[in-house]
Amino acid sequence: MNVTNLSAREALAKLKEGNDSYIHEHYTKEVHIRDIVDLDDHGQHPFATVITCSDSRVPPELIFNCGLGEIFTIRTAGNVVSDFEIGSAEYAAEHLQTKLIVVMGHLHCGAVASACEEHGAVGGYLGHIMHEIESSVEEAKRCAHCGEEVSEMAENYNIQHTVNILRNNEAIKSCPDVLVIGAKYNTHTGVVEFFE
């Protein structure tokens, strides 16, 4: 399959297929010097944009069995977005013409867990991340039936919060046929659940 110029649905199917290969240990991607040279000579043509957490257990290229140049990856703690990350997503949609943007959170996210536990202000730039996650934590606390549910629900609400920010972005909305969806990686099983 030619990975350039995929529709959003074709790109999503490719990510799902790649994750299936990953969890069944059927890796097909290797890095060769010719791939590096080819990307340098001809530029990048990723078929999807993935915004995900910086957690070292969540490498999207491995999770989706993708090679160099196939995914435009944006990573921040807690998969939150501010001006730089949003600008990067705009660049991918406008200039690289990726039709699919996936916001992928994960189970047992340390940033979300910290936001759930924090009492009082957090200093430094980390405070900006905690502030961005706060509304998701508050919503989870209102909706959870028990304390154990709060963190996992906050992870889900945090994913959706980032999705909503990107869906309402004027530059991304102006790109034809772009789909923005959420997903969650299970750090225990390796399975990615897509929120469609």
MIFIBA-919556 format. One record per residue (C-alpha): residue number from 1; x, y, z. Coordinates in pm, 1 decimal, padded with zeros to 6 digits. Layout:
! residues N
ATOM|pos|c1|c2|c3
ATOM|NUM|X|Y|Z;
...
//
This chain:
! residues 196
ATOM|pos|c1|c2|c3
ATOM|1|00000.0|00000.0|00000.0;
ATOM|2|00126.1|00345.5|-00089.7;
ATOM|3|00120.5|00533.0|00241.8;
ATOM|4|00118.4|00878.5|00084.3;
ATOM|5|-00213.2|01047.4|00014.1;
ATOM|6|-00416.6|00806.9|00226.0;
ATOM|7|-00764.9|00915.4|00327.4;
ATOM|8|-00833.0|00949.4|00699.8;
ATOM|9|-01017.4|00616.0|00705.6;
ATOM|10|-00740.6|00439.6|00512.7;
ATOM|11|-00482.6|00584.5|00751.1;
ATOM|12|-00687.5|00469.0|01049.8;
ATOM|13|-00711.9|00117.9|00904.0;
ATOM|14|-00333.4|00115.2|00856.0;
ATOM|15|-00275.8|00217.1|01219.6;
ATOM|16|-00513.7|-00054.7|01339.5;
ATOM|17|-00338.7|-00312.1|01122.7;
ATOM|18|-00001.8|-00196.3|01254.5;
ATOM|19|-00115.9|-00224.2|01616.0;
ATOM|20|-00243.0|-00575.3|01548.1;
ATOM|21|00101.9|-00667.5|01413.4;
ATOM|22|00262.5|-00511.6|01721.6;
ATOM|23|00056.0|-00703.9|01976.5;
ATOM|24|00109.4|-01030.2|01787.0;
ATOM|25|00483.9|-00959.4|01754.4;
ATOM|26|00474.7|-00959.3|01374.2;
ATOM|27|00711.3|-00668.4|01319.0;
ATOM|28|00773.0|-00578.4|00958.0;
ATOM|29|00966.5|-00253.7|00988.0;
ATOM|30|01342.6|-00225.9|00980.1;
ATOM|31|01560.2|00079.7|00933.3;
ATOM|32|01808.1|00071.9|00647.1;
ATOM|33|02050.8|00342.1|00539.6;
ATOM|34|01869.7|00360.8|00203.4;
ATOM|35|01551.5|00463.2|00390.9;
ATOM|36|01737.1|00739.8|00570.7;
ATOM|37|01889.0|00865.4|00245.6;
ATOM|38|01557.5|00842.9|00059.7;
ATOM|39|01378.5|01048.9|00325.1;
ATOM|40|01653.3|01307.5|00315.5;
ATOM|41|01645.0|01324.9|-00065.0;
ATOM|42|01267.5|01324.9|-00112.0;
ATOM|43|01130.0|01462.3|00215.9;
ATOM|44|00875.9|01318.0|00452.6;
ATOM|45|00526.3|01203.6|00357.8;
ATOM|46|00365.6|01073.5|00677.8;
ATOM|47|00020.5|00919.9|00643.9;
ATOM|48|-00096.8|01017.5|00994.9;
ATOM|49|-00024.7|01256.4|01279.4;
ATOM|50|-00011.7|01109.7|01630.9;
ATOM|51|-00013.9|01332.9|01937.4;
ATOM|52|00076.6|01125.9|02238.6;
ATOM|53|00233.8|01126.7|02581.9;
ATOM|54|00609.4|01152.0|02628.5;
ATOM|55|00598.7|00835.9|02843.5;
ATOM|56|00883.5|00606.7|02735.3;
ATOM|57|00644.7|00309.6|02727.5;
ATOM|58|00438.7|00470.2|02450.0;
ATOM|59|00647.8|00490.9|02128.7;
ATOM|60|00393.6|00533.2|01845.7;
ATOM|61|00620.3|00409.9|01565.9;
ATOM|62|00657.8|00074.4|01743.8;
ATOM|63|00297.8|00053.8|01865.2;
ATOM|64|00173.8|00098.5|01507.0;
ATOM|65|00454.1|-00102.4|01339.2;
ATOM|66|00559.0|00198.5|01132.1;
ATOM|67|00890.4|00293.8|00982.0;
ATOM|68|01078.8|00617.8|00939.7;
ATOM|69|00875.2|00895.0|00782.4;
ATOM|70|00535.4|00725.2|00819.9;
ATOM|71|00400.6|00901.8|01130.9;
ATOM|72|00430.3|01268.8|01221.4;
ATOM|73|00469.5|01240.2|01597.9;
ATOM|74|00405.8|01512.5|01857.8;
ATOM|75|00477.6|01415.9|02218.8;
ATOM|76|00412.7|01596.6|02545.4;
ATOM|77|00358.6|01477.2|02900.6;
ATOM|78|-00009.4|01397.8|02938.9;
ATOM|79|-00068.2|01442.1|02562.5;
ATOM|80|-00172.5|01801.3|02628.4;
ATOM|81|-00142.9|02070.3|02364.6;
ATOM|82|-00053.2|02437.4|02373.0;
ATOM|83|00059.1|02677.3|02101.5;
ATOM|84|00362.8|02478.6|01985.4;
ATOM|85|00188.1|02141.8|01966.4;
ATOM|86|-00119.2|02289.6|01797.6;
ATOM|87|00106.8|02467.2|01549.4;
ATOM|88|00281.8|02138.1|01478.7;
ATOM|89|-00054.0|01969.5|01412.3;
ATOM|90|-00149.9|02257.8|01181.9;
ATOM|91|00177.7|02210.6|00994.3;
ATOM|92|00110.9|01838.9|00949.1;
ATOM|93|-00241.3|01897.8|00818.9;
ATOM|94|-00163.8|02199.7|00598.8;
ATOM|95|00182.9|02125.8|00462.1;
ATOM|96|00227.9|01749.1|00496.6;
ATOM|97|-00139.5|01686.3|00417.8;
ATOM|98|-00196.2|01415.6|00675.9;
ATOM|99|-00569.2|01346.7|00682.7;
ATOM|100|-00574.5|01171.7|01020.1;
ATOM|101|-00480.6|01322.9|01356.2;
ATOM|102|-00487.9|01081.2|01650.1;
ATOM|103|-00465.4|01200.1|02010.0;
ATOM|104|-00340.5|00892.5|02195.8;
ATOM|105|-00339.8|00885.1|02572.6;
ATOM|106|-00256.0|00575.8|02772.2;
ATOM|107|-00345.2|00371.9|03076.6;
ATOM|108|-00159.1|00463.4|03396.5;
ATOM|109|-00056.8|00806.6|03270.1;
ATOM|110|00176.1|00961.5|03526.2;
ATOM|111|00085.3|01319.0|03432.7;
ATOM|112|-00286.1|01253.1|03482.0;
ATOM|113|-00221.0|01060.9|03805.2;
ATOM|114|-00017.9|01355.7|03935.2;
ATOM|115|-00298.3|01596.1|03846.5;
ATOM|116|-00542.4|01371.8|04035.5;
ATOM|117|-00322.3|01372.6|04344.5;
ATOM|118|-00198.7|01730.6|04351.8;
ATOM|119|-00325.9|01957.1|04624.8;
ATOM|120|-00217.4|02314.3|04570.1;
ATOM|121|-00011.7|02480.3|04300.0;
ATOM|122|00265.9|02298.8|04116.6;
ATOM|123|00568.7|02509.3|04035.4;
ATOM|124|00764.2|02554.6|03715.6;
ATOM|125|00647.3|02466.3|03368.9;
ATOM|126|00503.8|02140.2|03502.4;
ATOM|127|00230.8|02355.5|03653.5;
ATOM|128|00113.4|02445.0|03301.9;
ATOM|129|00065.7|02077.0|03222.9;
ATOM|130|-00120.0|02012.1|03548.3;
ATOM|131|-00342.0|02313.8|03482.6;
ATOM|132|-00432.5|02179.3|03137.5;
ATOM|133|-00537.4|01844.0|03287.6;
ATOM|134|-00732.3|01991.2|03584.3;
ATOM|135|-01068.7|02021.7|03408.8;
ATOM|136|-01054.3|01653.9|03306.2;
ATOM|137|-00975.9|01552.4|03664.5;
ATOM|138|-01263.7|01760.2|03799.9;
ATOM|139|-01504.5|01607.2|03548.0;
ATOM|140|-01384.4|01258.3|03642.2;
ATOM|141|-01435.3|01331.3|04012.7;
ATOM|142|-01791.6|01441.5|03941.7;
ATOM|143|-01873.4|01133.6|03731.8;
ATOM|144|-01677.9|00850.6|03896.0;
ATOM|145|-01864.9|00600.9|04111.6;
ATOM|146|-01558.4|00531.7|04324.4;
ATOM|147|-01212.0|00671.6|04380.0;
ATOM|148|-01041.6|00399.5|04175.1;
ATOM|149|-01226.2|00516.1|03862.3;
ATOM|150|-01109.3|00877.8|03881.3;
ATOM|151|-00766.5|00841.3|03722.5;
ATOM|152|-00879.3|00623.5|03431.0;
ATOM|153|-01180.3|00845.0|03360.2;
ATOM|154|-00959.4|01154.4|03381.3;
ATOM|155|-00726.7|00996.3|03122.6;
ATOM|156|-01022.7|00951.1|02887.2;
ATOM|157|-01157.6|01302.8|02944.9;
ATOM|158|-00809.0|01445.4|02894.6;
ATOM|159|-00780.1|01270.5|02556.5;
ATOM|160|-01118.3|01408.4|02452.5;
ATOM|161|-01024.8|01756.6|02574.6;
ATOM|162|-00724.3|01762.1|02340.9;
ATOM|163|-00934.1|01620.1|02056.1;
ATOM|164|-01187.5|01900.6|02105.0;
ATOM|165|-00917.3|02167.9|02098.1;
ATOM|166|-00786.7|02036.3|01765.7;
ATOM|167|-01131.9|01985.6|01614.8;
ATOM|168|-01214.0|02349.4|01689.7;
ATOM|169|-00888.1|02482.5|01546.9;
ATOM|170|-00966.1|02700.1|01244.6;
ATOM|171|-00655.2|02604.0|01046.7;
ATOM|172|-00718.8|02231.6|01091.7;
ATOM|173|-01091.0|02270.4|01017.9;
ATOM|174|-01003.3|02443.9|00692.0;
ATOM|175|-00804.6|02141.2|00568.2;
ATOM|176|-01032.6|01917.0|00360.6;
ATOM|177|-01124.1|01569.7|00488.0;
ATOM|178|-00912.8|01581.3|00805.4;
ATOM|179|-01033.8|01353.5|01085.5;
ATOM|180|-00932.9|01412.2|01449.1;
ATOM|181|-00998.5|01121.7|01685.2;
ATOM|182|-00891.7|01000.8|02026.8;
ATOM|183|-00727.4|00672.5|02118.8;
ATOM|184|-00594.4|00505.3|02429.4;
ATOM|185|-00298.3|00269.7|02459.1;
ATOM|186|-00316.4|-00008.2|02714.6;
ATOM|187|00031.5|-00027.1|02867.2;
ATOM|188|-00040.3|-00380.5|02991.7;
ATOM|189|-00169.5|-00542.8|02670.7;
ATOM|190|-00028.0|-00320.0|02397.9;
ATOM|191|-00373.5|-00273.5|02245.5;
ATOM|192|-00483.1|00067.6|02116.6;
ATOM|193|-00853.4|00145.9|02153.7;
ATOM|194|-00975.6|00411.8|01911.7;
ATOM|195|-01256.4|00644.7|02019.7;
ATOM|196|-01471.5|00669.8|01707.9;
//
